[in-house]
Amino acid sequence: MRIPQKRAEFYGWMNNFLERSNFSCVFSVILKTPFYHKYKYLADPYRLSFENILNRALHYSASSKHGIYPECRSA
């Protein structure tokens, strides 16, 4: 991904793949500094983010066939 031409090629392929695919994505971004300033109690931002993603996925799912694949970078 460090070579601009290869990166552009990959993004072009990925965009094409996503446009042709029949799926939806729900994601959440955690801005830790604003999060800790806004919420005065000690809460796990990753847990709250996962709960939000799960609620949105269940809300938007029109069928009972869906997969949830959480990602965690370090525990």
C-alpha positions in Angstrom: 0.0 0.0 0.0 3.0 2.3 0.1 3.3 2.4 -3.7 0.7 4.9 -5.0 0.0 3.0 -8.2 -0.6 -0.3 -6.4 -2.7 1.5 -3.8 -4.9 3.1 -6.5 -5.2 -0.3 -8.2 -6.3 -1.9 -5.0 -8.8 0.8 -4.1 -10.2 0.6 -7.7 -10.6 -3.2 -7.4 -12.2 -2.8 -3.9 -14.6 -0.1 -5.0 -15.7 -2.2 -8.0 -16.2 -5.3 -5.8 -18.3 -3.4 -3.2 -20.5 -1.8 -5.9 -21.3 -5.2 -7.3 -21.8 -6.9 -4.0 -25.2 -7.3 -2.3 -24.4 -6.5 1.3 -24.4 -3.6 3.7 -21.9 -2.5 6.3 -22.5 -0.9 9.7 -19.5 0.5 11.5 -18.6 2.8 14.3 -15.6 5.1 14.8 -14.4 5.9 18.3 -13.0 9.3 19.0 -11.5 8.6 22.4 -10.6 12.1 23.5 -14.0 13.6 22.9 -15.6 10.4 24.3 -13.8 10.7 27.6 -14.6 14.5 27.9 -18.3 13.9 27.1 -18.9 11.0 29.4 -17.9 11.5 33.0 -18.4 7.9 34.1 -15.9 5.1 33.3 -17.2 3.3 30.3 -15.5 1.0 27.8 -15.8 2.9 24.5 -15.3 -0.4 22.6 -18.2 -2.1 24.4 -20.5 0.9 23.7 -19.4 0.9 20.1 -20.1 -2.8 19.7 -23.6 -2.4 21.3 -24.3 0.4 18.8 -23.2 -1.6 15.8 -25.2 -4.6 17.0 -28.4 -2.5 17.5 -28.0 -0.9 14.1 -27.4 -4.2 12.3 -30.4 -5.8 13.9 -32.5 -2.7 13.2 -31.6 -2.6 9.4 -31.6 -6.3 8.8 -34.6 -7.4 6.8 -33.9 -11.1 7.2 -32.7 -13.4 9.8 -29.6 -14.2 7.7 -26.8 -11.9 8.7 -23.4 -12.2 10.1 -21.6 -10.1 12.7 -17.8 -10.0 12.6 -16.4 -7.8 15.3 -12.8 -6.7 15.0 -10.4 -6.1 17.9 -6.9 -4.8 17.4 -5.5 -5.5 20.9 -7.0 -6.7 24.1 
